[in-house]
Amino acid sequence: MSRWRSGQMTVELAALLPVTLVCGLIVMNLMQFVVACARFDRVALDAVVSQGVSAAGDQDSLTAVADVRSAIVRAMGDDERLDLEVSVAAAEDGTPSEGAVFSLATGLVRFTCTLRFHPWPREVSIAGVSMGAPLSLVHERQLVVDRYKPGVVV
């Protein structure tokens, strides 16, 4: 009777090991995403306030977006283990406040900073079968500032 059970633990280990590895990879990627989001939240707001509001020189919205993006990329660091994409968009914020018919604040600009995280490994090939992670995790941060009054954050 015991000779039929001698390989049971080996079969259970062979079935459980891939599931355990996949769960470990998922947890590792989620933890890296959470750390990147925490850093991005601080860095994005600082970059918008310092670079997007009345920076030195003649600055239009395209220059402001490029300056904010480069400041965020520099501050996020160059970690080759993480596959991150940073994008910044700016749009005039003409939304009137409560009860107002129209907005008199024409200098308000809404900066939208987006972090796109690609999990590791992106693509795995085992025995000729390739598998990949088709999704990307996205985190977005918005801030409305007054372009003509430094330090005014709405």
C-alpha positions as CSV (number, residue, x, y, z in Angstrom):
1,M,0.0,0.0,0.0
2,S,2.8,2.5,0.8
3,R,4.6,1.9,-2.5
4,W,1.8,3.6,-4.4
5,R,2.1,6.8,-2.2
6,S,5.9,7.1,-2.4
7,G,5.7,9.7,-5.3
8,Q,2.7,11.7,-4.2
9,M,4.7,14.5,-2.6
10,T,6.8,14.9,-5.7
11,V,3.7,15.2,-7.9
12,E,2.1,17.7,-5.5
13,L,5.3,19.8,-5.5
14,A,5.5,19.7,-9.3
15,A,1.9,21.0,-9.5
16,L,2.3,23.6,-6.8
17,L,5.7,25.1,-7.7
18,P,4.6,26.9,-10.9
19,V,1.6,28.4,-9.1
20,T,3.8,29.6,-6.3
21,L,6.3,31.2,-8.7
22,V,3.5,33.0,-10.6
23,C,2.0,34.3,-7.3
24,G,5.5,35.5,-6.2
25,L,6.0,37.3,-9.5
26,I,2.6,39.0,-9.2
27,V,3.3,40.2,-5.6
28,M,6.8,41.4,-6.6
29,N,5.4,43.4,-9.5
30,L,2.6,44.9,-7.4
31,M,5.1,46.0,-4.7
32,Q,7.4,47.6,-7.3
33,F,4.3,49.4,-8.7
34,V,3.3,50.7,-5.3
35,V,6.8,52.0,-4.6
36,A,6.9,53.7,-8.0
37,C,3.5,55.3,-7.5
38,A,4.5,56.7,-4.1
39,R,7.6,58.2,-5.6
40,F,5.7,59.5,-8.6
41,D,3.0,61.2,-6.5
42,R,5.6,63.3,-4.7
43,V,7.8,64.0,-7.7
44,A,5.0,64.9,-10.1
45,L,3.5,67.6,-7.8
46,D,6.9,69.0,-7.1
47,A,7.8,69.1,-10.8
48,V,4.5,70.8,-11.8
49,V,4.9,73.5,-9.1
50,S,8.6,74.1,-9.8
51,Q,8.6,73.8,-13.6
52,G,5.1,74.4,-14.8
53,V,4.4,77.6,-13.0
54,S,6.0,80.8,-14.3
55,A,9.4,79.3,-15.0
56,A,12.3,81.5,-16.0
57,G,12.3,82.8,-19.6
58,D,9.6,82.7,-22.3
59,Q,7.7,79.6,-21.7
60,D,4.7,78.3,-23.6
61,S,2.6,75.2,-22.7
62,L,4.7,72.8,-24.8
63,T,7.9,73.9,-23.2
64,A,6.3,73.7,-19.7
65,V,5.1,70.1,-20.5
66,A,8.6,69.1,-21.7
67,D,10.2,70.7,-18.6
68,V,7.8,69.0,-16.2
69,R,8.3,65.6,-17.9
70,S,12.1,65.9,-17.9
71,A,12.0,66.9,-14.2
72,I,9.9,63.9,-13.4
73,V,12.1,61.5,-15.3
74,R,15.2,62.8,-13.6
75,A,13.7,62.6,-10.2
76,M,12.3,59.1,-10.7
77,G,15.8,57.8,-11.2
78,D,17.3,55.5,-13.8
79,D,16.4,52.1,-12.5
80,E,16.9,49.6,-15.3
81,R,14.9,46.9,-13.4
82,L,11.7,48.9,-13.8
83,D,10.0,49.5,-17.1
84,L,8.3,52.9,-16.6
85,E,6.9,55.4,-19.0
86,V,6.1,59.0,-18.0
87,S,3.9,61.3,-19.9
88,V,2.6,64.8,-19.2
89,A,-0.3,66.7,-20.7
90,A,-1.4,70.3,-20.1
91,A,-4.8,71.8,-20.8
92,E,-6.5,75.1,-20.0
93,D,-8.9,74.6,-17.1
94,G,-11.9,76.7,-17.8
95,T,-14.3,74.9,-15.5
96,P,-16.3,77.6,-13.5
97,S,-16.6,77.3,-9.8
98,E,-19.9,76.4,-8.1
99,G,-22.7,78.9,-8.9
100,A,-20.6,80.9,-11.4
101,V,-21.8,81.4,-14.9
102,F,-18.3,81.8,-16.4
103,S,-14.8,81.6,-15.2
104,L,-12.6,84.7,-14.9
105,A,-9.5,82.7,-14.2
106,T,-8.0,82.3,-17.7
107,G,-4.5,81.4,-16.5
108,L,-5.5,78.1,-14.9
109,V,-3.8,75.1,-16.4
110,R,-4.5,71.4,-15.5
111,F,-1.3,69.3,-15.7
112,T,-2.0,65.6,-16.0
113,C,1.0,63.4,-15.2
114,T,0.7,59.7,-16.1
115,L,2.9,56.8,-15.0
116,R,2.7,53.6,-17.0
117,F,4.3,50.5,-15.4
118,H,5.0,47.4,-17.4
119,P,5.4,44.2,-15.2
120,W,8.4,41.9,-15.3
121,P,8.8,39.6,-17.2
122,R,7.2,41.1,-20.3
123,E,7.6,37.9,-22.3
124,V,8.5,34.3,-21.4
125,S,9.1,31.5,-23.7
126,I,9.0,27.9,-22.3
127,A,9.3,24.9,-24.6
128,G,8.4,27.0,-27.6
129,V,5.3,28.5,-26.1
130,S,5.7,32.2,-25.6
131,M,3.6,34.0,-23.0
132,G,3.5,37.6,-22.1
133,A,1.9,40.2,-19.9
134,P,-0.3,42.2,-22.2
135,L,-1.3,44.7,-19.6
136,S,0.3,47.8,-18.1
137,L,-0.6,49.4,-14.8
138,V,-1.4,53.1,-15.1
139,H,-1.3,55.8,-12.4
140,E,-2.4,59.3,-12.9
141,R,-1.9,62.5,-11.0
142,Q,-3.5,65.9,-11.8
143,L,-2.8,69.4,-10.5
144,V,-4.3,72.7,-11.5
145,V,-2.0,75.7,-11.3
146,D,-2.2,79.4,-12.2
147,R,0.5,80.0,-14.9
148,Y,0.7,83.8,-14.2
149,K,0.8,83.7,-10.4
150,P,3.7,81.7,-9.0
151,G,2.7,79.6,-6.0
152,V,-1.0,79.6,-6.7
153,V,-2.2,76.1,-6.7
154,V,-5.9,75.4,-7.1
